[in-house]
Amino acid sequence: MSVKIRLRRTGKLKTPHYRIVVADSRSPRDGKCIAEIGTYDPNTDPSTFHINEEEAKKWLSNGAQPTAVVGKLFKIAGIVK
């Protein structure tokens, strides 16, 4: 089973909010997730995000692969170098 750290979309039409989740790579975008480790709001200026660093580091050490956008958020937060 391949595990990914990715975004789950929430919010109304044309006002997206995202949750940063750990999920099986075969599950749908807004489907069942294993854990929820943060949030991301691209509508604010500048964009805001909150990540539980301990949980993120735990999942990365266990082999979870972040998607491109989540990887950029991790770099900004200083979780991944």
Phi, psi and omega in degrees: 000126179266129183251134180237149170257116187215182182262142173244125185279135172225176178101171181281176178300130179067008173227074185285145168231150183232149171249138177270117186233160172254123185215159173294138184294341181272349181281155180293164185306313182257020182277200182296139179237161179276314181209153176248121187242001179176183179225159179214127180237102181280354184281339180278163179236107000283165179302142180245149176209151177228128182230134173282102188297322181297315179295318181298314179295324178298313181292323177295322179289336177276358174106007178289139181256123177282149174285177184299313182293317179294324176299319178294320178296320178297321178296317180296321181283346180086018180278319180243140180255000000 
